[in-house]
Amino acid sequence: MKYDVVVVGAGPAGSTAARYAALNGAKVLLIEEHASIGSPVGCTGLLSTRAVTECELKPSDEFVFNSVRGAAVYAPDGQCLPIDGRQTRAYVVSRKNFDRTLAVMAIEEGAELSLRTRAVELEKANPEISNGNSQVKLRVLRKGRPETISTSVVIGADGVKSRIASYAGLEKPARILPGIQIEAPYASDDSDFVELFPGSFAPGFFAWTVPVDEKVSRIGLALEPGLAWKKGQEENSSLAYLEKFLRSNSHVKARYSGSMLDFIVGGIPIGSQEKTVTDGVILAGDAAGQTKPTSGGGVYTGAFAAKIAGKVAAEAALEGDTSAKRLSEYDQVWRKSLGRELEIGMKIHDYMGKLEDRQLNDLISSLNTPSILNTITEYGDMDHPSILMRKLMFSGNSLRLMKAFGTFLRTLF
Ligand SMILES: Cc1cc2nc3c(=O)[nH]c(=O)nc-3n(C[C@H](O)[C@H](O)[C@H](O)COP(=O)(O)OP(=O)(O)OC[C@H]3O[C@@H](n4cnc5c(N)ncnc54)[C@H](O)[C@@H]3O)c2cc1C
């Protein structure tokens, strides 16, 4: 079997990369180790309107459960910062159906999809010997049987634990936030709003409730391991943190029924590795650490980068030069668009994660003025937090906010 491009992993990044490679004239195979697309789910399924557009989809009943227009941010002391985006800002989706829709789009463009096909090894030809065209032999287990697939380029879109990164001698994302979530009956105050809980319930990141509808929400948290795991303390697992959040956060406790419909765990990679290409291999999506460090969302950024990956892989394969030098066009282009935002996001993540509860109380209370809330409504953007940061810094905001936050804001730009 010989392909121009083989994409490993049929998540949002993989299906999008496969579609773009096919659109650009390549013979494409998309392989997925599971027997079903989009399963098991490891995601809250909160997608910005931009994420859906980036995937070239219209919001549809096929995958959208709910629309949200804002967030209620709860400080550790219980005060609420109500951020009303005044229009739909995000969708709560069925990730299973969303991923299936993207896979169908890839197939419609001509990509072949092979389920129950796991990449288990990768062997590259030396590009110097074969005139820059690095033929890759991908060993797979298809329905349990070993096979070898020949291709010019492999796109590793195989998620946070990327085996393709290891097989190709590339690094994996170094920082991974453990995440945990249940879907459960939960009496939302307003199912147009998500609820966010930064602070010691989820050290280094935050806890959330995301309404599927007015009766059911996805309730979860992610943590920064360096801040969460401490010797001798009671909560030394994500589950222990989640249980404590459900039982002791008074707001959540009053609305949560105590039972659950679904339970997921997963890792959120933050901070991309230095290199996302090598001879004959490209990494995209979580495999390339392209997730936003401020929200943990990776569908928008992954799909954005995957389009570039698919296009560059196809062009390189058809030109007959799949050397690292040729494929580095992908690395340069995605970093040019997303790199700065992810860098600023990481600074925000690190700064916010280290704030103590009393500092968070102070910061959230200093943001809670009509004029600052207006600025947040106008410029808040879950995919591009730097826009709001810049605005907060340069629009002559309250002295109190600048005292709490000004020194940090100045380090961003
Ligand atoms: C708790 C939690 C909540 C999250 N919430 C959100 C959210 O609300 N919004 C958001 O945008 N993001 C969220 N994310 C992040 C989001 O889930 C990921 O960024 C996104 O799924 C990455 O897409 P991907 O295509 O790169 O990888 P994945 O979706 O992980 O897909 C990788 C695919 O590769 C397959 N695979 C792996 N290895 C192999 C192999 N060797 N051979 C063949 N196939 C293989 C896997 O089975 C999988 O289907 C969340 C993550 C977690 C953990």
PDBQT file of the ligand as one rigid body, heavy atoms in Angstrom, charges set to zero:
ROOT
HETATM    1  C1  LIG A 501     -11.040  17.176  30.562  1.00  0.00    +0.000 C 
HETATM    2  C2  LIG A 501     -10.792  17.852  29.229  1.00  0.00    +0.000 A 
HETATM    3  C3  LIG A 501     -11.672  18.827  28.788  1.00  0.00    +0.000 A 
HETATM    4  C4  LIG A 501     -11.445  19.478  27.568  1.00  0.00    +0.000 A 
HETATM    5  N1  LIG A 501     -12.343  20.410  27.140  1.00  0.00    +0.000 NA
HETATM    6  C5  LIG A 501     -12.168  21.034  25.963  1.00  0.00    +0.000 A 
HETATM    7  C6  LIG A 501     -13.122  21.954  25.483  1.00  0.00    +0.000 A 
HETATM    8  O1  LIG A 501     -14.140  22.209  26.131  1.00  0.00    +0.000 OA
HETATM    9  N2  LIG A 501     -12.889  22.586  24.297  1.00  0.00    +0.000 N 
HETATM   10  C7  LIG A 501     -11.768  22.303  23.552  1.00  0.00    +0.000 A 
HETATM   11  O2  LIG A 501     -11.584  22.924  22.485  1.00  0.00    +0.000 OA
HETATM   12  N3  LIG A 501     -10.857  21.415  23.972  1.00  0.00    +0.000 NA
HETATM   13  C8  LIG A 501     -11.026  20.759  25.154  1.00  0.00    +0.000 A 
HETATM   14  N4  LIG A 501     -10.132  19.826  25.562  1.00  0.00    +0.000 N 
HETATM   15  C9  LIG A 501      -8.969  19.557  24.712  1.00  0.00    +0.000 C 
HETATM   16  C10 LIG A 501      -9.406  18.745  23.490  1.00  0.00    +0.000 C 
HETATM   17  O3  LIG A 501     -10.080  17.579  23.902  1.00  0.00    +0.000 OA
HETATM   18  C11 LIG A 501      -8.184  18.398  22.651  1.00  0.00    +0.000 C 
HETATM   19  O4  LIG A 501      -7.386  19.554  22.475  1.00  0.00    +0.000 OA
HETATM   20  C12 LIG A 501      -8.593  17.856  21.272  1.00  0.00    +0.000 C 
HETATM   21  O5  LIG A 501      -9.357  16.693  21.381  1.00  0.00    +0.000 OA
HETATM   22  C13 LIG A 501      -7.332  17.577  20.474  1.00  0.00    +0.000 C 
HETATM   23  O6  LIG A 501      -7.692  17.061  19.220  1.00  0.00    +0.000 OA
HETATM   24  P1  LIG A 501      -6.663  16.128  18.444  1.00  0.00    +0.000 P 
HETATM   25  O7  LIG A 501      -7.329  15.757  17.189  1.00  0.00    +0.000 OA
HETATM   26  O8  LIG A 501      -5.315  16.756  18.429  1.00  0.00    +0.000 OA
HETATM   27  O9  LIG A 501      -6.484  14.840  19.403  1.00  0.00    +0.000 OA
HETATM   28  P2  LIG A 501      -7.559  13.825  19.921  1.00  0.00    +0.000 P 
HETATM   29  O10 LIG A 501      -8.915  14.397  19.927  1.00  0.00    +0.000 OA
HETATM   30  O11 LIG A 501      -7.009  13.313  21.219  1.00  0.00    +0.000 OA
HETATM   31  O12 LIG A 501      -7.530  12.671  18.844  1.00  0.00    +0.000 OA
HETATM   32  C14 LIG A 501      -6.413  11.805  18.715  1.00  0.00    +0.000 C 
HETATM   33  C15 LIG A 501      -6.895  10.529  18.056  1.00  0.00    +0.000 C 
HETATM   34  O13 LIG A 501      -5.766   9.725  17.760  1.00  0.00    +0.000 OA
HETATM   35  C16 LIG A 501      -6.097   8.369  18.021  1.00  0.00    +0.000 C 
HETATM   36  N5  LIG A 501      -4.831   7.640  18.212  1.00  0.00    +0.000 N 
HETATM   37  C17 LIG A 501      -3.942   7.803  19.221  1.00  0.00    +0.000 A 
HETATM   38  N6  LIG A 501      -2.875   7.020  19.038  1.00  0.00    +0.000 NA
HETATM   39  C18 LIG A 501      -3.090   6.327  17.869  1.00  0.00    +0.000 A 
HETATM   40  C19 LIG A 501      -2.328   5.364  17.151  1.00  0.00    +0.000 A 
HETATM   41  N7  LIG A 501      -1.121   4.935  17.553  1.00  0.00    +0.000 N 
HETATM   42  N8  LIG A 501      -2.853   4.878  15.987  1.00  0.00    +0.000 NA
HETATM   43  C20 LIG A 501      -4.086   5.302  15.544  1.00  0.00    +0.000 A 
HETATM   44  N9  LIG A 501      -4.836   6.204  16.199  1.00  0.00    +0.000 NA
HETATM   45  C21 LIG A 501      -4.333   6.728  17.348  1.00  0.00    +0.000 A 
HETATM   46  C22 LIG A 501      -6.968   8.455  19.260  1.00  0.00    +0.000 C 
HETATM   47  O14 LIG A 501      -7.765   7.305  19.437  1.00  0.00    +0.000 OA
HETATM   48  C23 LIG A 501      -7.800   9.693  18.961  1.00  0.00    +0.000 C 
HETATM   49  O15 LIG A 501      -8.984   9.380  18.275  1.00  0.00    +0.000 OA
HETATM   50  C24 LIG A 501     -10.316  19.157  26.785  1.00  0.00    +0.000 A 
HETATM   51  C25 LIG A 501      -9.427  18.162  27.229  1.00  0.00    +0.000 A 
HETATM   52  C26 LIG A 501      -9.672  17.505  28.428  1.00  0.00    +0.000 A 
HETATM   53  C27 LIG A 501      -8.711  16.433  28.887  1.00  0.00    +0.000 C 
ENDROOT
TORSDOF 0
